[in-house]
Amino acid sequence: MKVFANLESIEVKVCHPASEPPVYGNITKMTVTWEGYVSQTDTCVAFEVGTLSTIGGAMLSHDFDEEKLATIKSSLVIDFYWRMIAHRPKKLKTLVIMSAKNYGVGSGKVLITIEQVSKLHDSISNSRVNESWLEDPQNIVYWHKNNSDKENFIQEQVWLVYRSKFFVTHNGLHHEIIVREKNAKELLDGLDDHDGDM
């Protein structure tokens, strides 16, 4: 690890093995920062749960819940995190680890929280799925548009997004869960340069 001794920041994209069995399309981004005795771990996870279209409305898998959110996080990211922490260079201040599986390059994506999922069917039954509906922050967190989307016909993937943020200070552990549009954009940033897997 001597070659990394003077590193202050590092970004790692963890690859999935080709032999890995099919799983939900999922994305994980973990950002760890250190400042003196204070550390902060910010993990954002999204996984595909269905489709949303002008004609069909919402077609979602019901095989997901808060417990599944905890298990869908990329084990590769978590494993790399613990290995890196064990050998962390003293000067390292920022660590970013990313992983993506079955991402679906080029397709439109609607990122939504589990609270918004529970209201989705009622919301759509009272309003047609169109651009104005998708741009309403009460309905979704973020709409990552497909360049081929047409104004009168929308067919997007629906991704459930979850964020967990931990602070470790002299006063102990602090935890918050808030998903903002900024977090969703950062999670997807740069992934369209890949072929769907990292």
N, C-alpha and C positions, 0 to 999 in steps of 0.2 A: 504493500500500500504506500510505499515511500513516494512513488511517482505522483500520488494524489495529495501529498502532504500539504501543499500550499493552495489547494483548491478552495475557493470561497463559495462557489455554486456549481451545481451539476444537474443536468436533465437527462433522464434515461427513459428510453422507450423499450419496454419489455416485450419480446416476441412470444407468441403462442406456438408450441410445437405442432407440427403438421399432423401428428398422430392423435392429437387431442380430440375426444368425441364431440359431436355437435352440441352446442349450447345456445342459450339465448344470445342474440346480438347484445353485446355489452361493452361499455367504456368505463374505465376507471382512471381518475387522475388524483394523485396524492401530492400535496405540497407541504413540505416541512421547513420551518424556519427557526433559527436559534438567535437569540440576542441576550448575551450574558447568561443568566440562570433561567431565563424564560424561553420555553419552546412552544411552538404552535403547529398542530397537525390539521390540515384542511383536506378532507377527502370528499370528492364528488363522484357519484356513480350514476350511470344511466343504463337501462336495458329495455329492449324492444318488447312491447306488450300488445301490439296490434296495428290496425290501420284506421285512418280517418279520411272519408271521402265525401264529395258533394252528393253522390248518388246513394251510397251505402250507409252514410253516417258513420258511427263508431262501431268497429268490430274488434273487440278486445278479448284477450285471454283473461279468464277469471282465476287462473292458477298463479296468483301472486298476492303477496301481503307484506307487512312490515318485516316479518321473520325471514321471508325469502330475500328481501332487500339486503339483509345482513349477510346472507350466504352467497349472493351473486357477485359480490366484490371479487375482483381478480385475485386469486390466491398467489399468482405470480408477483403482483405488486406488493402484497403483504409480505411474502417471503423475502423479496428483495429489500424491502424496508428494514426488516429485522437484521438481515445480514449486513446492510450498510450501517445501521446504528451500532452494531457490535464493533465495527472497524472505522467509525467516523473520524475523519481528519479533524484536528482541533480547530482549524481555521474555517471549516465548512459552515456557512451560514444559511444556505438555501439548497434544498434537495427536491427535485420534481421527478416523479415516477408516473409514467403513463402506460396504459395497455388498452388495446381494442380488439374485439372479436366479432366477426360477421357484421361489420359496421354498415355496409351498404353504401358505397361511395356514390355520390351524385344524387341520391334520392332525398326528397324533402323529409324533414323531421319536425315533429311537434313534441316539444319537451313539456312535461306536465308533472305536477306533484301528486302524491297519493290522495291528498285532500281534494284536488281538482278532479281526479279520476272518479271519486265517489259522486260528484255532481254532474259528470259529463253527459250521461244519457238524458237527464232532465233538461240540461242546458241546450242540447242539440234538438230535442223534441219541440222546443219552443222557438228555435231559430235555425235557419238554414246554414250549413257549413260553407262559409265564404271567407274572403279576405278580411272583412270587417270583424267577423267572429274570431278569426285566428289572431287578429291584432289586438284583441281585448285582453288585458292582463288579468282579468278575473277568470278567464277561461283557461289560459295556458301560461307557462313561464316564458317560453321562447319558441319562435317559429323559424327554423333554418330552412329557407326556401330552396326548392329545386328550380334551377334556371329554366327548365322546360315547363314549369307550371303555367297553366292557362287560366285566365281570369274566371272563365265560366265552368272550369272543371278542376277540382283539387283532389289529389290522392296522395296522402302523406303517411309515413310511418309514425306511430305513436311510441314515444320513449318515456318511461317513468324515471324521474330524476330525484336523487336523494343526496343530501349533503350533510356531513358531520364534521364539526370543528371542535378541536380540543385545545385548551391552553393549560400549560403546566407552569405554575409560578411558585413563589415562596409560600403563598397562601393555599396551595393545593391545586386540584384539578377543576377546570371550568369547562362546561360543555354547552354548545348551542347548535340548533339545526334550523337554518334559514336558507332557502334557495332563492336566489335573485337571477334576473336575466343575465347579468354580468357573469355569474358562475356558469350558466348554461353555455354562453358564448365561448368562454375560456375552455370549457370541456371539449367542445367541438373544434376549437381552433387548430387548424393544420391537419386535421384527420382526412380531409378530402385529397390530400397528397398521397394517401396510402391506398392499398388495394382492398381494404376491408378488414385486414388483420394486421397486427403489429408483431 
